[in-house]
């Protein structure tokens, strides 16, 4: 069995992509854009995704 590779800390890009702020911001912008363009179903889907994301404990 080979020896385990040395663990390296996550890079800045990976840390930035795994921050909870990024998906929250994307979903919030999607909800606002959908509401502005009169896309009712997409707006409510975005709001529902935001609620689910918040309730899941990810934030």
Number of C-alpha atoms within 10 A of each C-alpha: 3 4 5 6 6 6 6 6 8 9 8 8 8 10 10 12 11 10 12 13 12 12 16 17 12 12 19 17 13 17 22 16 15 18 16 11 10 11 13 13 11 17 21 14 15 22 17 14 16 19 11 12 16 13 10 9 7 12 11
